[in-house]
Amino acid sequence: MTPTPAPVQPLPVGVIGLGDIAQKAYLPVLTALPGLDLRLMTRDRAKLDRLADAYRVPARFTELDALIGSGIRAAFVHAATDQHVAITERLLDAGVDVYVDKPLDYHLAPARRLVEQAERLGRSLAVGFNRRHAPGYTQALERPRDLIILQKNREGLPERARTLVFDDFIHVVDTLRFLLPGEVDQVDVRYRKKGGLVEHLVLTLAGDGFTALGVMNRLSGSTEEVLEVSGGDSKREVRNLAEVVDHRGQPTVRRRGDWVPVARQRGIEQVVTAFLDAVRAGRTLDATDALRTHELCELIVERIGE
């Protein structure tokens, strides 16, 4: 008789911080994936019990040391940005592979320290740049990209440079870097600042035969995200990560299917799965490229001024 294979043990995974991004984007994905032994952590006991009850998660923690001591192999860090470094350092030191919401930190030096620590310890460190996995954006890699324009606008939300750039514009910076067809040899930053708050920001990245523009208007009258890539007498437009319009003569429009989850449309499902697959396979994920995005964000802040 062929012996019965041993059952595969669920992967013990911690989720640290149960705020808005965890609730909207990550918990619905993680709790639907098979083969995970989820363990939730937040210092807010009422929130912890409410969400753990809703998702039927029995393992609940209010202290990081207790969560680490439970034997987790991987962790998703969704705590406030100013807590990322301290939490991630302890996880890496404990031999845990870590996925962190962007940014690693509001300043470059601590972010670099985390990347170096992960490399030294041989642990995975992944940063939540989900747009690199969003179908509308990954499919843009198939197109000529002589000119790339990405707008991510907001309504009535001017903000100080460092938090605007590292909390929000970082998605624009990283997505442009992901789509660039070559090396950048020119960086230009233009902005409007009033009363210490940035109202709009334009980043230009240029290289041999291409130009990329990242635009954020915090007084645009609407919340929207629009990507355009063009070249070879054709253009592809992606609106709010859901609607794809190809322009070559008569435009053709493709919209997200009615049953396609928003998390898949935005790349959350794919980036989570990629991280967990690497953990299971013992494959180390390197955050060096994510650090380059943080370096460019620091340069932008320096150009604008705090």
C-alpha positions as CSV (number, residue, x, y, z in Angstrom):
1,M,0.0,0.0,0.0
2,T,1.1,3.5,-0.7
3,P,1.7,5.3,2.6
4,T,-0.6,8.1,3.4
5,P,1.3,11.4,3.3
6,A,1.7,13.3,6.5
7,P,-0.7,16.2,6.8
8,V,0.7,19.6,6.0
9,Q,0.9,21.8,9.1
10,P,-0.7,25.2,8.9
11,L,1.7,28.1,8.7
12,P,1.6,30.2,11.9
13,V,1.3,33.8,10.9
14,G,0.9,36.9,13.0
15,V,-1.1,40.0,12.1
16,I,0.1,43.0,14.1
17,G,-2.1,46.1,14.1
18,L,-5.8,45.9,13.3
19,G,-6.5,49.4,12.0
20,D,-8.2,50.6,8.8
21,I,-5.8,49.0,6.3
22,A,-5.8,45.6,8.0
23,Q,-9.5,45.6,8.2
24,K,-10.3,46.8,4.7
25,A,-7.5,45.1,2.8
26,Y,-5.6,42.3,4.6
27,L,-7.9,40.5,7.0
28,P,-10.5,39.6,4.3
29,V,-7.6,38.0,2.2
30,L,-5.7,36.3,5.0
31,T,-8.8,34.8,6.6
32,A,-9.9,33.3,3.3
33,L,-6.5,31.6,2.5
34,P,-6.2,27.9,3.3
35,G,-3.3,26.5,5.3
36,L,-2.8,29.5,7.7
37,D,-2.8,29.5,11.5
38,L,-3.6,33.2,12.0
39,R,-2.8,34.9,15.3
40,L,-4.0,38.5,15.8
41,M,-2.4,41.2,17.9
42,T,-3.3,44.7,19.0
43,R,-3.2,46.4,22.3
44,D,-6.9,47.4,22.0
45,R,-8.6,44.3,23.6
46,A,-12.1,45.3,22.6
47,K,-11.0,45.7,18.9
48,L,-9.0,42.4,19.1
49,D,-12.0,40.4,20.4
50,R,-14.4,42.0,18.0
51,L,-12.4,41.3,14.9
52,A,-11.2,37.9,16.1
53,D,-14.8,36.9,16.8
54,A,-15.9,38.1,13.4
55,Y,-13.2,36.1,11.6
56,R,-13.4,33.1,14.0
57,V,-9.7,33.5,15.0
58,P,-9.1,32.0,18.4
59,A,-5.4,33.0,18.9
60,R,-5.4,36.6,20.3
61,F,-2.5,38.6,21.7
62,T,-2.0,42.1,23.2
63,E,1.8,41.9,23.6
64,L,4.4,41.4,20.9
65,D,6.6,39.1,23.0
66,A,3.8,36.7,23.6
67,L,2.9,36.6,19.9
68,I,6.5,35.9,19.0
69,G,6.7,33.3,21.8
70,S,3.7,31.5,20.3
71,G,6.0,30.3,17.4
72,I,5.0,32.4,14.4
73,R,7.1,32.0,11.3
74,A,5.8,35.1,9.5
75,A,4.1,38.4,10.4
76,F,2.2,41.1,8.7
77,V,2.9,44.5,10.3
78,H,0.0,46.9,10.0
79,A,0.7,49.1,13.0
80,A,1.2,52.8,12.9
81,T,4.2,53.9,10.7
82,D,6.1,55.2,13.7
83,Q,6.0,51.7,15.2
84,H,7.2,49.8,12.2
85,V,10.9,49.9,13.0
86,A,10.7,48.8,16.6
87,I,8.2,46.0,15.8
88,T,10.1,44.8,12.7
89,E,13.5,44.8,14.5
90,R,12.1,42.5,17.2
91,L,10.5,40.2,14.7
92,L,13.6,39.9,12.5
93,D,15.8,39.2,15.6
94,A,13.4,36.4,16.6
95,G,13.8,34.7,13.2
96,V,10.4,35.8,11.8
97,D,9.9,36.8,8.1
98,V,8.2,40.1,7.9
99,Y,5.8,41.9,5.6
100,V,5.4,45.6,6.4
101,D,3.0,48.2,5.2
102,K,4.6,51.0,3.3
103,P,6.6,53.0,4.3
104,L,9.2,51.2,6.4
105,D,9.7,54.5,8.2
106,Y,9.2,58.2,7.6
107,H,13.0,58.6,7.4
108,L,15.5,56.9,5.2
109,A,18.1,55.9,7.8
110,P,15.9,53.7,9.9
111,A,14.4,52.1,6.8
112,R,18.0,51.3,5.6
113,R,18.8,49.8,9.0
114,L,15.8,47.4,8.7
115,V,16.9,46.3,5.2
116,E,20.4,45.7,6.4
117,Q,19.3,43.8,9.4
118,A,17.1,41.5,7.4
119,E,19.9,40.9,5.0
120,R,22.4,40.2,7.8
121,L,20.0,37.7,9.5
122,G,18.9,36.0,6.2
123,R,15.2,36.8,6.8
124,S,12.6,38.0,4.3
125,L,11.5,41.7,4.5
126,A,8.7,42.6,2.1
127,V,7.1,46.1,1.7
128,G,3.5,46.5,0.8
129,F,3.8,47.9,-2.7
130,N,0.6,46.2,-3.9
131,R,0.4,48.1,-7.1
132,R,3.3,46.0,-8.5
133,H,0.8,43.1,-8.5
134,A,-2.3,44.9,-9.6
135,P,-3.4,43.4,-13.0
136,G,-4.0,46.7,-14.7
137,Y,-0.5,47.8,-13.9
138,T,1.4,44.6,-14.5
139,Q,-0.2,44.3,-17.9
140,A,1.1,47.8,-18.7
141,L,4.5,46.2,-18.8
142,E,3.4,44.6,-22.1
143,R,3.1,48.0,-23.8
144,P,5.6,50.5,-25.2
145,R,6.4,53.0,-22.4
146,D,8.0,56.1,-23.9
147,L,5.8,58.3,-21.8
148,I,4.3,57.2,-18.4
149,I,1.9,59.5,-16.5
150,L,0.5,58.5,-13.1
151,Q,-1.9,60.7,-11.2
152,K,-3.1,60.0,-7.7
153,N,-5.3,62.9,-6.6
154,R,-7.2,63.7,-3.4
155,E,-9.9,66.1,-2.4
156,G,-9.2,68.9,0.2
157,L,-6.2,67.2,1.7
158,P,-3.0,69.4,1.6
159,E,-0.4,67.9,4.0
160,R,3.2,68.4,5.2
161,A,5.8,67.2,2.8
162,R,7.2,64.2,4.7
163,T,4.0,62.6,5.6
164,L,2.4,63.3,2.2
165,V,5.4,61.8,0.4
166,F,6.0,58.8,2.6
167,D,2.4,57.9,3.4
168,D,0.8,58.4,-0.1
169,F,3.0,59.7,-2.9
170,I,5.4,56.7,-2.2
171,H,2.9,54.6,-4.2
172,V,3.3,56.9,-7.2
173,V,7.1,56.8,-6.9
174,D,7.3,53.0,-6.6
175,T,4.8,52.4,-9.4
176,L,6.7,54.6,-11.8
177,R,10.0,52.8,-10.8
178,F,8.2,49.5,-11.5
179,L,7.1,50.6,-15.0
180,L,10.3,52.4,-16.1
181,P,11.8,50.9,-19.2
182,G,15.4,52.0,-18.4
183,E,17.7,53.7,-16.0
184,V,16.9,57.2,-14.8
185,D,19.4,60.0,-15.4
186,Q,17.3,63.0,-14.6
187,V,15.0,63.7,-11.6
188,D,13.0,66.9,-11.3
189,V,10.6,67.9,-8.5
190,R,8.0,70.7,-8.8
191,Y,5.4,71.5,-6.1
192,R,3.1,74.1,-4.6
193,K,3.3,74.7,-0.9
194,K,1.2,77.0,1.1
195,G,1.3,77.6,4.9
196,G,3.8,74.7,5.2
197,L,1.4,72.3,3.5
198,V,1.9,70.8,0.0
199,E,-1.0,71.3,-2.3
200,H,0.3,69.6,-5.4
201,L,3.5,67.7,-6.4
202,V,4.9,66.7,-9.7
203,L,7.9,64.3,-10.1
204,T,9.7,63.8,-13.4
205,L,11.9,60.8,-14.0
206,A,13.7,60.7,-17.4
207,G,16.2,58.5,-19.1
208,D,17.2,57.3,-22.6
209,G,14.1,57.6,-24.7
210,F,11.5,57.8,-21.9
211,T,9.9,60.3,-19.5
212,A,7.7,59.4,-16.5
213,L,5.5,61.9,-14.6
214,G,4.1,61.3,-11.2
215,V,1.4,63.8,-10.2
216,M,-0.5,64.3,-6.9
217,N,-3.0,67.1,-6.5
218,R,-4.4,67.3,-2.9
219,L,-6.9,70.0,-4.0
220,S,-8.2,68.3,-7.1
221,G,-11.9,68.1,-6.2
222,S,-12.0,64.3,-6.4
223,T,-10.2,61.1,-5.3
224,E,-8.8,59.3,-8.3
225,E,-5.9,57.3,-9.7
226,V,-5.1,57.3,-13.4
227,L,-2.2,55.7,-15.2
228,E,-1.4,56.3,-18.8
229,V,1.5,54.6,-20.7
230,S,2.1,55.4,-24.3
231,G,4.5,54.7,-27.1
232,G,4.5,53.2,-30.6
233,D,1.5,55.3,-31.5
234,S,-0.7,53.6,-28.9
235,K,-1.8,54.3,-25.3
236,R,-3.1,52.3,-22.4
237,E,-5.1,54.0,-19.7
238,V,-5.9,52.4,-16.3
239,R,-8.5,54.2,-14.2
240,N,-8.7,53.5,-10.5
241,L,-7.0,50.2,-11.0
242,A,-10.3,48.8,-12.4
243,E,-11.0,50.1,-15.9
244,V,-8.5,49.6,-18.8
245,V,-8.8,51.7,-22.0
246,D,-6.6,50.9,-25.0
247,H,-6.2,53.7,-27.5
248,R,-5.2,52.9,-31.0
249,G,-7.8,54.4,-33.3
250,Q,-11.1,53.4,-31.7
251,P,-10.7,53.0,-27.9
252,T,-11.6,49.7,-26.4
253,V,-12.7,49.5,-22.7
254,R,-12.3,46.6,-20.3
255,R,-13.8,46.9,-16.8
256,R,-13.3,44.8,-13.7
257,G,-15.6,41.8,-13.8
258,D,-18.6,41.9,-11.4
259,W,-17.2,39.0,-9.3
260,V,-13.5,40.0,-9.3
261,P,-12.7,40.9,-5.7
262,V,-11.4,44.5,-5.0
263,A,-8.4,43.0,-3.2
264,R,-7.4,41.1,-6.4
265,Q,-8.0,44.2,-8.6
266,R,-5.6,46.2,-6.3
267,G,-3.0,43.5,-6.0
268,I,-3.4,42.9,-2.3
269,E,-4.3,39.2,-2.8
270,Q,-1.3,38.6,-5.1
271,V,1.3,40.4,-2.9
272,V,0.1,38.5,0.2
273,T,0.3,35.2,-1.6
274,A,3.7,35.9,-3.0
275,F,5.1,36.7,0.4
276,L,3.5,33.6,2.0
277,D,4.7,31.3,-0.9
278,A,8.2,32.6,-0.3
279,V,8.0,31.8,3.4
280,R,6.8,28.3,2.8
281,A,9.5,27.7,0.2
282,G,12.2,29.1,2.4
283,R,13.0,31.7,-0.2
284,T,14.3,35.0,1.1
285,L,12.7,38.2,-0.2
286,D,15.1,41.2,-0.4
287,A,13.8,44.7,0.3
288,T,16.8,46.4,-1.4
289,D,14.6,47.6,-4.3
290,A,11.9,48.9,-2.0
291,L,14.7,50.8,-0.2
292,R,15.5,52.6,-3.5
293,T,11.9,53.9,-3.5
294,H,12.4,55.2,0.0
295,E,15.7,56.9,-1.1
296,L,13.9,58.7,-3.9
297,C,11.1,59.8,-1.5
298,E,13.8,61.2,0.8
299,L,15.2,63.1,-2.1
300,I,11.8,64.5,-2.9
301,V,11.3,65.7,0.7
302,E,14.7,67.3,0.6
303,R,13.8,69.2,-2.5
304,I,10.5,70.4,-1.1
305,G,11.7,71.1,2.4
306,E,10.1,69.8,5.6
